[in-house]
Amino acid sequence: MRRILLKLSGEALAGEKHIGFDEKTVMEVALQVRQLVEDGYQIGIVTGGGNFWRGRSSENIDRTKADQIGMLATVMNCIYVSEIFRSVGMKTSVLTPFECGSFTKLFSKDRANKYFEKGMVVFFAGGTGHPYFSTDTGVVLRAVEVDADVILLAKSIDGVYDADPAKSADAKKYEEVTIDEVIAKNLQVVDMTASILARDNKMPMWVFGLNEENSIVNAVKGTFKGTKVTV
C-alpha cells in the first residue's frame, strides 16, 4: 500500500464545536499525515462540507444551487486544511473540477500524479463538480482515477455498525464487511452511488474514528480499530 486517499468529514474537522474548524483537531491530522509522507506514502485528501453547509435539508433553495454551495464549502475546507499542513512543513496543492481563479488548480489525473511523485499532499476539492453527487461519490471517483490503493474514511464514528449507535444501544460494530453486504443492507458507509462505484472498481474502504489518538497512522501502520470494507 503506497497511495492513500483520506476522506475527512466536515463534522470531524469541526470537533466538539460542530461548526467551522477546530484547529487542534486539524493540526493533529496534519502531524499524522506528515509522518506518513515522511515514511514514503502518497496522500490525497478529500474533505466534506458539513461543518459549513447542509443545504439538502432546506426546502427553500434549488437543489442544484444547494449542491453548488456545498461544493464551495469543500473548497474552503481544503484550502484551510492545506494551509495547516503547510505550517508543519508539507507541500500541498488543491485541485478542483472547476476553475477557481488563482485559489486552486484544475484537476487532471496527470497533474495529480505529478504532484504525488513530488511528495506533495494533494487535496481534491469541489466534489465531482456536478450537482446531485455527494462528496462520497467524489472521493471514490478520485480514488479510482488516481489508482489509490485504499480509501480511509475518517469519521466522527469509529466504524460501521448494523444500526445507528447513537440511536440503538444494541448496535453491533463490524470488524470487516464486504461492499456487497454494505449495499444489500444499506449500511450507509458511503451513499449508494459511491458504494456501487467502489464495488465495480474494487476499491476497498477502511472506516475509523478520526478523534481517536493517532487514528490515521494506526489505520495505515498500527492497530486498526475500525471497519474494513472489502471488495
Disulfide bonds with the S-S distance in Angstrom:
none
